[in-house]
Amino acid sequence: MANEPTYGNGKICYIEIPANDVGVSSAFFEKTFGWQIRTNNEGFASFDDGVGQVSGMWVTGREPMTTAGLLISIMVDDAEATLLAIAANGGTETQPIGKDFPEITAHFTDPAGNLWGIYQHRG
Protein backbone atom coordinates (compact mmCIF):
# COMPACT_ATOMS: atom_id res chain seq x y z
CA MET A 1 0.00 0.00 0.00
CA ALA A 2 1.15 3.53 -0.71
CA ASN A 3 2.55 5.84 1.95
CA GLU A 4 0.87 9.02 3.12
CA PRO A 5 1.70 11.83 0.69
CA THR A 6 4.26 14.49 1.50
CA TYR A 7 2.62 17.90 1.89
CA GLY A 8 4.48 21.10 1.15
CA ASN A 9 4.52 24.34 -0.75
CA GLY A 10 5.48 23.85 -4.39
CA LYS A 11 4.82 20.07 -4.56
CA ILE A 12 3.08 18.81 -7.69
CA CYS A 13 0.05 17.08 -6.25
CA TYR A 14 -2.86 16.76 -8.69
CA ILE A 15 -3.20 15.98 -12.39
CA GLU A 16 -6.28 16.08 -14.62
CA ILE A 17 -5.88 13.65 -17.52
CA PRO A 18 -8.02 13.95 -20.67
CA ALA A 19 -9.92 10.74 -21.46
CA ASN A 20 -12.39 9.57 -24.08
CA ASP A 21 -13.63 6.79 -21.79
CA VAL A 22 -12.76 7.14 -18.10
CA GLY A 23 -13.19 3.41 -17.49
CA VAL A 24 -10.74 2.47 -20.25
CA SER A 25 -8.19 5.08 -19.18
CA SER A 26 -8.37 4.27 -15.47
CA ALA A 27 -8.04 0.53 -16.17
CA PHE A 28 -4.98 1.20 -18.35
CA PHE A 29 -3.12 3.07 -15.59
CA GLU A 30 -4.21 0.62 -12.89
CA LYS A 31 -3.04 -2.43 -14.87
CA THR A 32 0.11 -0.85 -16.33
CA PHE A 33 1.45 1.19 -13.41
CA GLY A 34 -0.40 -0.06 -10.34
CA TRP A 35 -2.23 3.19 -9.70
CA GLN A 36 -4.91 2.95 -7.01
CA ILE A 37 -8.29 3.83 -8.53
CA ARG A 38 -10.98 5.26 -6.26
CA THR A 39 -14.12 7.37 -6.47
CA ASN A 40 -13.62 11.01 -5.50
CA ASN A 41 -16.06 13.18 -3.54
CA GLU A 42 -18.07 13.97 -6.69
CA GLY A 43 -18.41 10.28 -7.66
CA PHE A 44 -15.83 10.33 -10.46
CA ALA A 45 -12.92 7.91 -10.94
CA SER A 46 -9.75 9.36 -9.51
CA PHE A 47 -6.33 7.95 -8.71
CA ASP A 48 -3.32 7.91 -6.46
CA ASP A 49 -0.05 7.09 -8.20
CA GLY A 50 1.95 3.96 -7.37
CA VAL A 51 3.62 5.54 -4.33
CA GLY A 52 0.72 7.66 -3.09
CA GLN A 53 2.38 11.00 -3.78
CA VAL A 54 0.35 12.36 -6.72
CA SER A 55 -3.42 12.23 -7.17
CA GLY A 56 -5.71 13.18 -9.97
CA MET A 57 -8.67 12.27 -12.11
CA TRP A 58 -9.68 11.71 -15.71
CA VAL A 59 -11.75 14.35 -17.45
CA THR A 60 -13.77 14.11 -20.63
CA GLY A 61 -14.35 16.89 -23.13
CA ARG A 62 -10.71 17.94 -23.33
CA GLU A 63 -8.25 17.34 -26.13
CA PRO A 64 -5.46 14.89 -25.32
CA MET A 65 -1.92 16.22 -24.92
CA THR A 66 -0.42 14.72 -28.08
CA THR A 67 2.88 16.58 -28.47
CA ALA A 68 5.78 17.02 -26.10
CA GLY A 69 5.72 20.49 -24.63
CA LEU A 70 5.31 19.62 -21.00
CA LEU A 71 6.02 15.90 -20.74
CA ILE A 72 5.11 13.93 -17.63
CA SER A 73 7.20 10.81 -17.04
CA ILE A 74 6.27 7.88 -14.84
CA MET A 75 9.06 6.12 -12.93
CA VAL A 76 9.21 2.37 -13.53
CA ASP A 77 11.30 -0.52 -12.25
CA ASP A 78 11.77 -2.12 -15.70
CA ALA A 79 11.32 0.00 -18.84
CA GLU A 80 11.28 -2.95 -21.25
CA ALA A 81 8.63 -4.83 -19.27
CA THR A 82 6.61 -1.63 -18.92
CA LEU A 83 6.58 -1.07 -22.69
CA LEU A 84 5.19 -4.59 -23.10
CA ALA A 85 2.50 -3.82 -20.49
CA ILE A 86 1.69 -0.51 -22.19
CA ALA A 87 1.06 -2.31 -25.49
CA ALA A 88 -0.90 -5.14 -23.82
CA ASN A 89 -3.18 -2.68 -22.03
CA GLY A 90 -4.05 -0.41 -24.97
CA GLY A 91 -1.22 2.13 -25.13
CA THR A 92 1.25 2.75 -27.97
CA GLU A 93 5.03 3.16 -27.80
CA THR A 94 6.05 6.38 -29.60
CA GLN A 95 9.76 6.61 -28.69
CA PRO A 96 11.81 3.51 -27.95
CA ILE A 97 14.31 3.08 -25.15
CA GLY A 98 17.72 4.50 -26.05
CA LYS A 99 17.02 7.89 -27.59
CA ASP A 100 17.94 9.72 -24.36
CA PHE A 101 20.95 7.51 -23.52
CA PRO A 102 22.45 7.25 -20.96
CA GLU A 103 19.03 7.82 -19.37
CA ILE A 104 16.60 4.90 -19.64
CA THR A 105 13.48 6.51 -21.04
CA ALA A 106 10.74 5.90 -23.60
CA HIS A 107 7.56 7.68 -24.66
CA PHE A 108 4.06 6.30 -25.16
CA THR A 109 0.47 7.37 -25.65
CA ASP A 110 -2.32 6.18 -23.39
CA PRO A 111 -5.66 4.93 -24.81
CA ALA A 112 -6.95 8.52 -25.11
CA GLY A 113 -3.86 9.65 -27.06
CA ASN A 114 -2.06 11.58 -24.29
CA LEU A 115 1.73 11.55 -24.64
CA TRP A 116 3.71 10.35 -21.59
CA GLY A 117 7.22 9.26 -20.76
CA ILE A 118 8.60 6.45 -18.67
CA TYR A 119 11.86 6.68 -16.75
CA GLN A 120 13.88 3.85 -15.23
CA HIS A 121 16.40 4.89 -12.59
CA ARG A 122 19.89 3.49 -13.10
CA GLY A 123 20.92 2.01 -9.85
Residue pairs with C-beta under 8 A, 6 or more apart in sequence:
1 52
2 36
2 48
2 49
2 50
2 51
2 52
2 53
3 51
3 52
3 53
4 52
5 13
5 52
5 53
5 54
5 55
6 53
12 54
13 54
13 55
14 54
14 55
14 56
15 54
15 55
15 56
15 72
16 56
16 57
16 58
16 59
16 62
17 25
17 56
17 57
17 58
17 59
17 110
17 112
17 114
18 58
18 59
18 60
18 62
18 63
18 64
18 65
18 112
18 114
19 25
19 26
19 58
19 59
19 60
19 111
19 112
20 60
20 111
20 112
21 111
21 112
22 44
22 45
22 58
22 60
23 45
24 90
24 111
24 112
25 58
25 110
25 111
25 112
26 35
26 37
26 45
26 47
26 58
27 37
27 89
28 89
28 90
28 91
28 110
28 111
29 35
29 37
29 47
29 110
30 36
30 37
30 47
31 85
31 89
32 82
32 85
32 86
32 89
32 91
33 49
33 50
33 74
33 76
33 82
34 50
35 47
35 48
35 49
35 50
36 47
36 48
36 52
37 45
37 46
37 47
38 45
38 46
38 47
38 48
39 45
39 46
40 46
40 57
44 57
44 58
45 57
45 58
46 55
46 56
46 57
46 58
47 55
47 56
47 57
48 54
48 55
49 55
49 74
64 109
64 110
64 112
64 113
64 114
64 115
65 114
65 115
66 109
66 113
66 114
66 115
67 115
68 107
68 115
71 107
71 115
71 116
71 117
72 116
72 117
73 105
73 116
73 117
73 118
73 119
74 116
74 117
74 118
74 119
75 118
75 119
75 120
75 121
76 82
76 118
76 119
76 120
77 120
78 120
79 97
79 104
79 105
79 106
79 118
79 119
79 120
80 97
82 106
82 118
82 120
83 93
83 96
83 97
83 106
83 108
83 118
86 92
86 93
86 108
86 118
87 93
90 110
90 111
91 108
91 109
91 110
91 111
92 108
92 109
93 106
93 107
93 108
94 107
94 108
94 109
94 115
95 105
95 106
95 107
95 108
96 106
97 104
97 105
97 106
99 105
99 106
102 122
103 119
103 122
104 119
104 120
104 121
104 122
105 117
105 118
105 119
105 120
106 117
106 118
107 115
107 116
107 117
107 118
108 115
108 116
108 117
108 118
109 115
109 116
110 116
